[in-house]
Amino acid sequence: MSFIDKARAKAEELLGRAEEVYGESHGDAAAQVAGEAHRLEAEVELEEERAEEAAQGHGSARPTDEDGRTVG
């Protein structure tokens, strides 16, 4: 995954978080669910890349909590 792909995935994660918060604050369940889906999809992409890099010896896998979010 190139730097551009990583940046795009991170931007998608942040957009999803913003959409999720918008949905929560405005009582828009559809926006909240769509935002959560965008966020989770981006988090999966980033986590797959981290695992791939760790398997290749280019980094270490980051520990995650029970929700799959990185810790530390």
TORPATOR-701690 format. One record per residue: residue in one letter; residue number from 1; x, y, z of N, C-alpha, C, O, CB in turn. Coordinates in steps of 0.2 Angstrom, whole numbers, m for minus. Glycine has a CB too. Layout:
// residues N
MARVEX  resn  resi     nX     nY     nZ    caX    caY    caZ     cX     cY     cZ     oX     oY     oZ    cbX    cbY    cbZ
MARVEX     A   NUM      X      Y      Z      X      Y      Z      X      Y      Z      X      Y      Z      X      Y      Z
...
// end
This chain:
// residues 72
MARVEX  resn  resi     nX     nY     nZ    caX    caY    caZ     cX     cY     cZ     oX     oY     oZ    cbX    cbY    cbZ
MARVEX     M     1      4     m6      0      0      0      0      5      6      0      9      7      4     m5      0      6
MARVEX     S     2      4     10     m5      8     16     m5      6     22      0      0     21      3      7     19    m12
MARVEX     F     3     10     27      0      8     32      5      1     35      3     m2     37      7     14     38      4
MARVEX     I     4      0     36     m3     m6     39     m6    m12     35     m4    m17     37     m1     m6     40    m14
MARVEX     D     5    m11     28     m4    m17     24     m2    m18     24      5    m24     24      8    m15     17     m4
MARVEX     K     6    m13     25      9    m13     25     16    m17     32     18    m21     32     23     m6     25     20
MARVEX     A     7    m15     37     15    m18     44     16    m25     44     14    m30     46     18    m14     49     12
MARVEX     R     8    m27     40      9    m34     40      7    m38     36     12    m44     38     13    m34     37     m1
MARVEX     A     9    m35     30     14    m39     26     19    m40     30     25    m45     30     29    m35     20     20
MARVEX     K    10    m35     34     28    m35     38     34    m41     43     33    m45     45     37    m29     41     36
MARVEX     A    11    m41     47     27    m46     52     26    m53     49     26    m57     52     28    m44     55     19
MARVEX     E    12    m53     43     23    m60     39     23    m62     38     30    m68     38     31    m59     33     19
MARVEX     E    13    m57     36     34    m59     34     41    m61     41     45    m66     41     48    m53     32     45
MARVEX     L    14    m58     46     44    m60     52     47    m67     55     44    m71     58     48    m55     58     46
MARVEX     L    15    m68     54     38    m74     56     35    m80     52     38    m85     54     39    m74     55     27
MARVEX     G    16    m79     45     38    m83     41     42    m85     43     49    m91     43     51    m81     34     41
MARVEX     R    17    m80     45     52    m81     47     59    m85     53     60    m90     54     64    m74     48     63
MARVEX     A    18    m84     58     55    m87     64     55    m95     63     53    m99     66     56    m84     69     50
MARVEX     E    19    m96     59     48   m103     57     46   m106     54     52   m112     55     53   m103     53     40
MARVEX     E    20   m103     49     55   m106     46     61   m108     51     67   m113     50     69   m101     41     64
MARVEX     V    21   m104     55     68   m105     61     73   m111     65     71   m115     67     75    m99     65     75
MARVEX     Y    22   m111     67     64   m116     71     62   m123     67     63   m128     70     65   m115     72     54
MARVEX     G    23   m123     61     61   m129     57     62   m131     56     69   m137     57     70   m128     50     59
MARVEX     E    24   m127     55     74   m128     55     81   m131     62     83   m136     62     87   m122     53     85
MARVEX     S    25   m128     67     81   m130     74     84   m137     76     81   m140     80     84   m125     79     83
MARVEX     H    26   m138     74     75   m144     76     71   m150     71     71   m155     72     68   m143     78     64
MARVEX     G    27   m149     65     74   m154     60     75   m155     57     68   m160     54     67   m160     63     77
MARVEX     D    28   m150     57     64   m150     54     57   m147     47     57   m141     46     57   m147     58     52
MARVEX     A    29   m151     42     58   m149     35     59   m145     33     52   m140     29     53   m154     30     61
MARVEX     A    30   m148     35     47   m144     32     40   m137     35     40   m133     32     38   m149     35     34
MARVEX     A    31   m137     42     41   m130     45     41   m125     42     46   m119     41     45   m130     52     42
MARVEX     Q    32   m128     40     52   m124     37     57   m121     30     55   m115     28     56   m128     36     64
MARVEX     V    33   m126     26     52   m124     19     50   m119     20     44   m114     16     43   m130     15     48
MARVEX     A    34   m120     24     39   m116     25     33   m109     27     36   m104     25     33   m119     30     28
MARVEX     G    35   m109     32     40   m102     34     43    m98     29     47    m92     28     46   m103     40     48
MARVEX     E    36   m102     25     50    m99     19     54    m96     14     49    m91     11     49   m104     15     58
MARVEX     A    37   m100     13     43    m98      8     38    m91     11     35    m87      7     33   m103      7     33
MARVEX     H    38    m91     17     33    m85     20     30    m79     20     35    m74     18     33    m86     28     28
MARVEX     R    39    m80     21     41    m75     21     46    m72     14     47    m66     13     47    m77     24     53
MARVEX     L    40    m76      9     47    m74      2     48    m71      0     42    m66     m4     43    m80     m2     50
MARVEX     E    41    m73      1     36    m70     m1     30    m63      2     30    m58     m2     28    m74      1     24
MARVEX     A    42    m62      8     31    m55     11     31    m51      8     37    m45      7     35    m56     19     32
MARVEX     E    43    m53      7     42    m49      4     48    m47     m3     46    m41     m5     47    m53      3     54
MARVEX     V    44    m51     m7     42    m49    m14     40    m44    m13     35    m39    m17     36    m55    m17     37
MARVEX     E    45    m44     m8     30    m39     m7     25    m32     m6     29    m27     m9     27    m41     m2     20
MARVEX     L    46    m32     m1     34    m26      1     37    m23     m5     41    m17     m6     41    m28      7     42
MARVEX     E    47    m28     m9     45    m25    m14     49    m22    m20     44    m18    m23     46    m31    m17     53
MARVEX     E    48    m25    m21     39    m23    m26     34    m16    m24     32    m11    m28     31    m27    m27     28
MARVEX     E    49    m15    m18     30     m8    m15     28     m3    m16     34      3    m18     33     m9     m8     26
MARVEX     R    50     m5    m14     40     m1    m15     46      1    m22     47      7    m24     48     m4    m12     52
MARVEX     A    51     m3    m27     46     m2    m34     47      3    m36     41      7    m40     43     m8    m38     47
MARVEX     E    52      2    m34     35      6    m36     30     13    m33     31     18    m37     30      3    m33     23
MARVEX     E    53     14    m27     33     20    m24     34     24    m28     40     30    m29     40     20    m17     36
MARVEX     A    54     20    m30     45     23    m34     51     25    m40     48     31    m43     51     18    m34     56
MARVEX     A    55     21    m44     44     23    m50     41     30    m50     37     33    m55     37     18    m53     37
MARVEX     Q    56     31    m44     34     37    m43     30     43    m41     34     48    m40     31     35    m39     24
MARVEX     G    57     41    m39     40     47    m37     44     48    m29     44     53    m27     46     53    m41     43
MARVEX     H    58     43    m26     41     44    m18     40     41    m14     46     41     m8     45     41    m16     34
MARVEX     G    59     39    m18     51     36    m14     56     33    m19     61     34    m25     60     30     m9     54
MARVEX     S    60     30    m17     66     27    m22     71     19    m21     71     17    m15     70     30    m21     78
MARVEX     A    61     16    m26     72      9    m26     72      7    m22     79     10    m23     84      6    m33     73
MARVEX     R    62      2    m18     78      0    m13     84     m5    m17     87    m10    m20     85     m3     m7     81
MARVEX     P    63     m5    m17     94    m10    m20     98    m17    m17     97    m17    m11     97     m8    m20    106
MARVEX     T    64    m22    m21     98    m29    m18     97    m33    m20    103    m31    m25    107    m32    m20     90
MARVEX     D    65    m38    m16    104    m43    m17    110    m48    m22    107    m48    m24    101    m46    m11    113
MARVEX     E    66    m53    m23    111    m58    m28    109    m63    m25    103    m66    m29    100    m63    m30    115
MARVEX     D    67    m62    m19    102    m66    m16     96    m62    m16     90    m64    m14     85    m68     m9     98
MARVEX     G    68    m56    m18     90    m51    m18     85    m48    m11     84    m44    m11     79    m55    m19     79
MARVEX     R    69    m48     m7     88    m45      0     87    m38     m1     90    m37     m5     95    m49      5     91
MARVEX     T    70    m33      2     87    m26      2     89    m25      5     96    m28     10     98    m22      5     84
MARVEX     V    71    m21      2    100    m20      4    107    m13      7    107     m8      4    104    m21     m1    112
MARVEX     G    72    m12     13    110     m5     16    111     m3     20    105      3     23    106      0     11    111
// end
